[in-house]
Amino acid sequence: MKIRQENKNIIFHSEKKYQIYKEQDTHPLFEGSGQWSIEDNDRFVYRIEEDGNTRYYANPLLENTHILNFRDIGGYETQDHKQVRYNCFYRSGAIVSDEEGLSYIKQLNIQSVLDFRSHGEMEHLKDAQLGWEYYPIGAIKEIGELQGNFDFQSLLGQVKPEELTSYLLKIYKQLPFHNNAYKKMFSLLLEEKVPLLFHCSAGKDRTGVASYLILKTLGVDEKTIMQDYLASNFYRAKENKQIGVKAGALKEQVLYLMMVHEECLQASMDEIKKRYPDFNTYLFKEYGIDQDKLEFLRKRYLY
């Protein structure tokens, strides 16, 4: 089965016979072989039955929220051929939208929101509050004089351009350890307080590492996780281009900060491997997740 997304259209194709259902329906939308497409304006989760196997698909991008880079990290296949459940984990930038977007977000029935931004970032751009449990826990500790601020204005004002790369790598190496924000994230997963929305300012760095930790815990391989991380460059491309135009002489530095880079997330991955013999030991030492809790998480959040 091949599936591709073209704007609002989802196109399915297989030479074998298959059936497409909306996730909980019993009557198929399509039954046959070859190509079938559907205009998916409301973003449904589709169940695909083929050769006795079941898989699920939904557009990862929730454009109707009107929030840049608002994505569902469900659907990824694990190394034992299961899938991460849709509509459990959302990642985004700051929750600031118009009335139509907020109305759509309300329909997602989000139970918990983790805001990884610093206090200064939160005050500058306040999150909408739509009846969920809100946890403002900065994910970055004080580093030099920045005091955890990670918006690009603070960085450009206090970090020399030639030091940006080394500074970002330092941040990424620090993020996975002794981090109260990520500890709260795993606590919420164990308490099943989902759907969970986690975010920072641009939805790419602190949020990207959080996505890595969730997906790795559920058994997704690191190559796939890296693809999810780098997808922020695709989903933010138009916005980043506009920001670059406004940046003038600082365009190169600003664009570097507004994009994600493989070496950054790799630095987080490598630092975990450097400090711990394996990822399961890391989960136990940092978050108290033993084998029983790990099995619970996978049973709860995988198809």
C-alpha positions in Angstrom: 0.0 0.0 0.0 1.3 3.4 -1.0 -0.2 6.6 0.5 0.6 10.1 -0.4 -0.8 13.5 0.6 -1.5 16.3 -1.9 -2.8 19.2 0.1 -6.3 18.1 1.3 -6.3 15.0 -0.9 -5.2 11.6 0.3 -4.3 9.2 -2.4 -4.2 5.4 -1.7 -2.8 2.9 -4.1 -2.3 -0.9 -4.1 -2.4 -3.6 -6.7 -3.9 -5.9 -4.1 -7.5 -5.7 -2.9 -8.0 -3.4 0.0 -10.7 -1.6 2.0 -10.7 1.9 3.5 -12.8 2.8 6.5 -13.0 5.8 8.7 -11.3 4.6 11.9 -14.4 3.3 13.8 -16.7 2.6 10.9 -17.8 -0.9 9.8 -18.8 0.0 6.3 -16.0 0.7 3.9 -15.6 4.0 2.0 -13.8 2.0 -0.7 -13.2 -1.6 -1.6 -11.1 -2.8 -4.5 -7.6 -2.4 -5.9 -5.7 0.3 -7.8 -5.9 4.0 -6.9 -8.5 5.7 -4.7 -8.4 9.3 -3.4 -10.5 11.3 -1.0 -10.7 15.0 -0.2 -10.0 15.1 3.5 -11.1 18.6 4.8 -12.0 17.4 8.3 -8.9 15.3 8.9 -10.2 11.8 9.6 -8.1 8.8 10.7 -8.5 6.1 8.1 -8.2 2.4 8.7 -6.8 0.3 5.8 -7.4 -3.4 5.6 -5.1 -5.3 3.2 -4.1 -8.9 3.1 -5.4 -9.4 6.6 -3.3 -6.6 7.9 -4.5 -3.3 9.4 -2.9 0.1 9.3 -4.0 3.6 10.0 -3.4 6.9 8.2 -4.2 10.6 8.9 -2.7 13.8 7.6 0.0 14.7 10.2 -0.6 18.4 9.7 -3.6 20.0 11.4 -3.9 23.1 9.2 -7.4 23.9 10.5 -5.8 25.0 13.8 -4.3 27.9 12.0 -1.1 27.4 14.1 2.2 26.9 12.3 3.7 23.4 12.5 0.7 21.9 14.5 1.2 18.2 13.9 0.1 14.8 15.1 3.1 12.4 15.7 0.8 9.4 15.4 1.0 6.9 12.6 4.7 6.1 12.7 5.6 2.4 12.5 7.6 0.8 15.3 10.4 -1.6 14.9 8.0 -4.5 15.8 5.5 -3.3 13.1 2.9 -1.6 15.3 1.9 2.0 14.9 1.8 5.0 17.2 -1.8 6.0 17.8 -3.2 9.1 16.2 -4.9 11.8 18.3 -2.8 11.2 21.4 0.2 13.4 20.9 0.2 16.9 19.2 3.2 19.1 18.7 3.1 22.8 17.8 4.4 26.3 18.3 2.7 28.8 20.7 -1.1 28.3 20.9 -2.2 31.6 19.4 -4.9 31.4 16.7 -8.0 33.0 15.4 -11.6 32.2 16.5 -12.0 29.6 13.8 -8.7 27.9 14.6 -9.4 27.8 18.4 -12.8 26.4 17.7 -11.2 23.5 15.8 -8.6 22.9 18.5 -11.5 22.7 21.0 -12.9 19.7 19.1 -9.7 17.8 19.6 -10.6 17.4 23.3 -7.0 18.0 24.4 -6.7 17.2 28.1 -3.2 18.5 28.8 -0.9 21.2 27.4 2.8 21.3 28.2 4.4 24.7 27.5 8.2 24.3 27.2 8.9 28.0 26.9 10.7 30.2 29.3 8.7 32.7 31.5 9.7 35.6 29.3 8.5 33.8 26.1 5.2 32.9 27.8 4.6 36.5 28.9 5.4 37.8 25.4 2.9 35.5 23.7 0.3 34.0 26.0 -1.2 30.6 25.2 -5.0 30.3 24.6 -6.7 28.5 27.5 -9.5 26.2 26.3 -10.3 24.2 29.4 -7.4 21.9 29.4 -4.8 21.3 32.2 -2.0 23.8 31.5 1.6 23.1 32.6 4.0 25.9 32.0 7.4 24.2 32.6 10.4 25.6 30.8 12.5 22.9 29.2 15.8 24.8 29.1 17.8 25.6 32.3 19.8 28.8 32.7 22.7 28.9 30.3 25.0 31.8 30.8 23.0 35.1 30.8 20.1 33.8 28.7 18.3 32.3 31.7 16.5 29.7 29.5 15.1 32.1 26.9 15.3 30.4 23.6 13.5 32.8 21.2 15.7 33.9 18.4 15.6 37.6 19.5 17.3 36.6 22.8 19.8 34.4 21.1 20.8 36.9 18.4 21.1 39.6 21.0 23.4 37.6 23.3 25.2 34.9 21.3 27.8 35.8 18.7 26.9 34.6 15.2 30.0 32.4 15.0 29.0 30.7 18.3 25.4 29.8 17.4 26.1 26.3 16.3 28.1 25.4 19.4 25.5 27.0 21.6 22.6 25.1 20.0 24.6 21.8 20.3 25.1 22.6 24.0 21.4 23.1 24.4 20.5 19.8 22.7 23.1 17.9 24.7 21.5 19.2 27.9 17.8 18.9 27.1 17.4 15.1 27.7 18.8 15.2 31.3 17.3 16.2 34.7 14.5 18.0 32.8 11.4 18.6 34.8 9.4 19.4 31.7 10.0 16.0 30.1 9.5 14.3 33.5 6.1 15.9 33.6 5.5 14.8 30.0 6.1 11.1 30.9 4.0 11.5 34.0 1.1 12.7 32.0 1.5 9.7 29.5 1.5 7.3 32.4 -1.6 8.9 33.9 -3.3 8.8 30.4 -4.0 12.5 30.5 -4.2 12.6 26.7 -4.6 13.9 24.1 -1.5 15.8 25.1 -0.3 19.0 23.3 3.3 19.9 23.9 5.0 23.0 22.4 7.6 25.7 22.6 7.8 29.0 20.6 8.4 27.6 17.1 7.5 24.0 17.8 10.8 22.6 16.6 13.7 22.4 19.2 12.4 21.7 22.7 9.4 20.2 21.0 11.5 18.2 18.6 13.4 16.6 21.4 10.1 15.8 23.3 8.8 14.1 20.1 12.0 12.1 19.9 11.7 10.9 23.5 8.0 9.8 23.0 8.6 8.1 19.7 11.8 6.4 20.8 10.1 5.1 24.0 7.3 3.6 21.9 9.8 1.8 19.7 10.1 4.0 16.6 13.6 3.8 15.0 15.9 6.8 15.1 15.9 7.3 11.3 12.2 7.7 11.2 12.3 10.0 14.3 14.9 12.2 12.5 12.6 12.5 9.5 9.8 13.7 11.9 12.2 16.2 13.4 13.5 17.6 10.1 9.9 17.9 8.8 9.7 21.2 10.7 11.8 22.7 7.9 9.2 21.7 5.4 6.1 22.8 7.4 7.8 26.1 8.4 9.4 26.9 5.0 7.0 29.7 4.0 7.2 31.3 7.4 10.9 31.0 7.6 11.3 32.6 4.1 9.3 35.6 5.2 11.3 35.9 8.4 14.5 35.8 6.4 13.4 38.6 4.1 12.7 40.8 7.2 16.0 39.9 8.8 18.1 42.0 6.4 21.8 41.7 7.2 21.1 39.0 9.9 19.3 36.8 7.4 21.8 33.9 7.5 21.9 33.8 11.3 18.1 34.1 11.7 17.4 31.4 9.1 19.8 29.1 10.9 17.9 29.6 14.2 14.5 29.2 12.5 15.4 25.8 10.9 16.2 22.5 12.5 19.5 20.7 11.8 20.2 17.0 11.9 23.4 17.4 13.9 21.4 19.1 16.7 19.0 16.2 17.4 21.9 13.8 16.8 23.7 15.5 19.6 20.8 14.7 22.0 20.8 11.1 20.8 24.5 10.7 21.1 24.7 12.2 24.5 22.1 9.7 25.9 24.2 6.9 24.4 27.3 8.4 26.0 25.8 8.6 29.5 23.8 5.4 29.5 24.4 1.8 28.2 21.0 1.7 26.5 17.8 3.7 26.1 15.8 1.6 28.6 18.3 2.4 31.3 18.0 6.1 30.4 14.2 5.9 30.7 14.5 4.3 34.2 17.2 6.6 35.6 15.7 9.8 34.3 11.9 9.1 34.4 11.5 6.0 36.6 10.1 4.1 33.6 10.7 0.4 34.3 9.8 -2.5 32.1 6.2 -2.7 33.4 5.6 1.0 32.7 7.3 0.7 29.3 5.0 -2.2 28.4 2.0 -0.2 29.7 2.9 2.8 27.5 3.3 0.7 24.4 0.1 -1.2 25.0 -1.8 2.1 25.6 -0.3 4.2 22.7 0.2 1.7 19.9 -2.2 0.1 17.5 
